[in-house]
Structure formats: structure tokens, C-alpha cells
Amino acid sequence: MEETIFSSTHTSLVADARIAVVTGGNKGIGLEVCRQLAGNGATVVLTARDEAKGAAAVEKLHGLGLSSVIFHQLDVTDASSIARLAEFLESRFGRLDILASYLVFVNNAAVGGIVPVDDPSFGLLPTEEKFSGMDGHQRIEWMWKNCRQTYDAAKAGLKTNYYGTKNVTEALLPLLQSSSDGRIVNVASSFGLLRFFTNEELKRELNDADSLSEERLDELLGMFVRDFEAGAVAERGWPTEFSAYKVAKAAMSAYARILARKRPALRVNCVDPGYVKTDLTRNSGLLTPEEGASRVVAVALLPAGGPTGALFDGGKEASFVVAVVTGGNKGIGLEVCRQLAADSITVVLTARDETRGVEAAEKLSGMGLSSVVFHQLEVTDSSSVARLADFLKTRFGKLDILASSPFPCSIDTTTTSSLPLVCFEPDQ
Ligand SMILES: NC(=O)c1ccc[n+]([C@@H]2O[C@H](COP(=O)([O-])OP(=O)(O)OC[C@H]3O[C@@H](n4cnc5c(N)ncnc54)[C@H](OP(=O)(O)O)[C@@H]3O)[C@@H](O)[C@H]2O)c1
């Protein structure tokens, strides 16, 4: 079927064609995404900035029998390269009836925004053994110890990971809009979560996709660059480690949500592939590229009419910000839950009494606030606190906001960093 699509003599309607365009498809997760999408029957336009590497990747996939993969050059930081890709796609697909169906654009290309510092004892890319016995945190710590953050690398990180993604997306929007099932899948990262920011105002702005504009995002990124140059990253509440990568990924996620709001006909989602062994992580990841890519592909292949503006993590729809509210069944606590949920925050409404807590959560659900979940919490009972901490760890792996009345409460926050504690007066 795919050969028919690409035949220059093609004139007939291809009703169920799936077309995918993938950036940074020559290696790592991107190459695997191309392989898996092609294996799922999609026609894949594998793009890469380097012609030779891109052509070699396509050859490799052809060698696996995946003849529906074609190559087109794309450097996401180069406006003329972006324009050439858009023209190519338009001329190849723009006038065909296949646009009545599925077209997905996978924003995968990225750089680390850091300069690796090489330990001569293991060479450029460490082998698997280097990391055996290390857990995820230790591996990330190793990565951090073996890199430097420089101004040029940070700027390159923003240029590729945020502006590159945004510029290519915008160039392809007309084509995506003309498809009845146009999708954008941004390969996001847990490093782009707002918990790495300690500036509460910044966090609030980045999380509020309903009010945030692209212009404001540009201003915020401009501020980051100036703060980075001035050595004021920590002081101004930006992420301190892998700063540019985290800021760019957070901006990319915010942009995806802005786009989802502005273009309701498209499905615009972000997906975290997990911690994957690739050149980007210098092989330190816990997952194989196949495993990481399968999470991206699952989102690319969601049934039509699925979610938009969502973040997928570990194969599940996740939340950008998770808040716990203690004593959330009535009074101020309940109102705090309502307002947080109305701000697109996932809220864990807690109450010591199960029945009253469930009723309160149902009340908020009835108001259309579906991001509220209940969990029992008696703040003076250490086993109840431990059960809540376990629940948070398993369900979300993080906690961004703890809104608590000023009773003693010792939620274990070791899984979280920079926990903002919001206190309110106890309900009478
Ligand atoms: N690996 C992880 O643990 C992990 C975790 C979370 C998210 N991610 C995300 O997953 C995606 C893929 O990362 P990966 O781990 O597979 O990294 P990778 O193996 O280093 O691949 C990165 C790809 O991006 C391409 N690229 C870089 N700059 C480009 C540009 N200006 N124009 C076009 N292509 C460009 C690279 O091309 P060259 O070969 O020419 O450099 C390469 O094809 C990224 O968005 C990354 O942020 C990865």
C-alpha cells in the first residue's frame, strides 16, 4: 500500500493510510519510533539533520523489510531546512486524498544542553557494566558529575529542544490541520516537570496553559538565558542541574498545551519515554530504545478522538502538577481542592473520614473537575501518612504541592524535590 502512496503516478484514494513524520530519526528512540510505526503499517518520513546518517538509518529499516520508510533531511534549527521539508510533505501528500486520514508528527530530535566531560577510563560511551548495580538516581548523578553546563550548550539546548520543535511544528501545521486526524506527539521528559523549578510564580505561569501565551513563553526563556549568563539560575528559581534541558522541555510541554487549546481539531500530546539507554544519556538509561519508543508509539497510535494537551508517563496519562490537600472534605480545604483542580492540577483530596472524603471528591467530579482523587489521611496517624506516601509514590512518583492545615504532618517527601508547602488555617 505504501508504495502506491509514494508512486508518482498515484491518483486513487487511499482511505486508511497512516503517515508519520519523525524528527531525529537516525538513531536512539527516534529510529525505534520509525521502526515501530512502520511495523504498524504507517508510511514513515524519517528525518535527520545529517543526510548520510539518515540514509543509513532508512537502509537499515529497509533491510528489515520496512519499505514504507523514506528519508528527508531536516535540521530543526535551520529555517530553510524546515521549509524544504514542509514543501516536500505538501507536494508528496498535500494534494492526495490520504489526508482524509491519519497524519502524525513526532517531535523527537533533541540535544542535552550540556557538554559531556569524558572520564578517560571508559571512553566516550560507557558500556552497560559501568552502570551495573546503580539505580536510576545514581545513574543520573553519574551523568551530572560527568558534564558541564556552559552558556553555549544551554543556548543550543533551547534552540533545538524548544525553538526547533516549535518552528517545525508551525511549518507543518497547515498539513496537519488539513488531515481529519492530525496528531502531534512531543517526546517529553520527566526532567521537564515543574517540580524542578523553585520559583513559584514561574511554575504557576508555566502550568497555566489557559493564560500562558507563546510570547510570554519567549520572554520567560529570554529571562532564563540572561539568568544563566549571570550565574543566577538557582537564585531565580530555575532548575539547577541540566538546567537548559529541563527548561526547554518544560517550555515544550507548555507550548503543546497552548497548541492543544488553540487547535482543538488536532491531538497534541506529550509523552515521556522513560530513562533510556541512548547517546543522549550516554547509555546510562534503564530502558532499551525499543521500550522507550513503544511508549511514544502507543500515544501516536491512540484511537481517534483521544485526549489532547495531555502528558503520558509510563504508558499512562499523567499530570503536569500533583497536589495533596489535607483536610480536603470541607471548608477551606475543599475550596483549595476546587481551585487547584480548576487550574488543571491533579488533586489528591485527603480526609480522615473515608465517607466524607469520597463525598467531597464526588462533589467536585460532579462539577466537571475530574482530576480529583480521594485518599484517606489522618495526619496524626503515622501509618495513615505512610499509606498516603506509598500511594503518591506508586501513582504519580512525585508531589509538587502540599496544601496543608498547620497540623503536624510528616508526609515522606523523599521522592520529591523542592516541595512547596502551602498552609491554610484549619477548618472550624
Ligand atoms: N534517552 C532518555 O532517557 C530520554 C528520556 C526522556 C526524553 N528523551 C527524549 O527522547 C528524544 C530522543 O532522545 P534520544 O535519547 O533518542 O537521544 P539521541 O540518541 O541522542 O538522539 C537524538 C536525535 O536528535 C537528533 N538531533 C539533534 N539535534 C538535531 C537537530 N538540530 N535537527 C535534527 N535532529 C537533531 C540527533 O541527530 P544526530 O545524530 O545528528 O545528532 C538524533 O537523531 C529526545 O527528545 C529526548 O529529549 C530521552
The ligand as an ORCA input file, in Angstrom:
! r2SCAN-3c Opt
* xyz 0 1
  N      17.078      8.863     26.484
  C      16.290      9.187     27.510
  O      16.401      8.681     28.628
  C      15.210     10.205     27.310
  C      14.357     10.476     28.393
  C      13.339     11.403     28.223
  C      13.178     12.016     26.994
  N      14.039     11.736     25.969
  C      13.804     12.422     24.707
  O      13.758     11.463     23.677
  C      14.136     12.077     22.446
  C      15.169     11.235     21.736
  O      16.329     11.189     22.554
  P      17.376     10.005     22.492
  O      17.610      9.592     23.877
  O      16.986      9.003     21.474
  O      18.681     10.805     22.029
  P      19.763     10.545     20.892
  O      20.021      9.108     20.716
  O      20.896     11.451     21.235
  O      19.004     11.080     19.577
  C      18.747     12.417     19.401
  C      18.328     12.616     17.973
  O      18.060     14.016     17.775
  C      18.775     14.444     16.632
  N      19.039     15.874     16.619
  C      19.740     16.620     17.497
  N      19.775     17.899     17.082
  C      19.075     17.963     15.927
  C      18.756     18.985     15.024
  N      19.185     20.245     15.191
  N      17.991     18.695     13.948
  C      17.542     17.442     13.740
  N      17.846     16.403     14.545
  C      18.596     16.672     15.624
  C      20.065     13.631     16.675
  O      20.737     13.688     15.422
  P      22.348     13.495     15.296
  O      22.577     12.026     15.274
  O      22.653     14.177     14.017
  O      22.972     14.149     16.492
  C      19.456     12.281     16.973
  O      18.895     11.732     15.835
  C      14.608     13.470     22.829
  O      13.559     14.393     22.634
  C      14.909     13.356     24.300
  O      14.817     14.597     24.965
  C      15.039     10.853     26.106
*
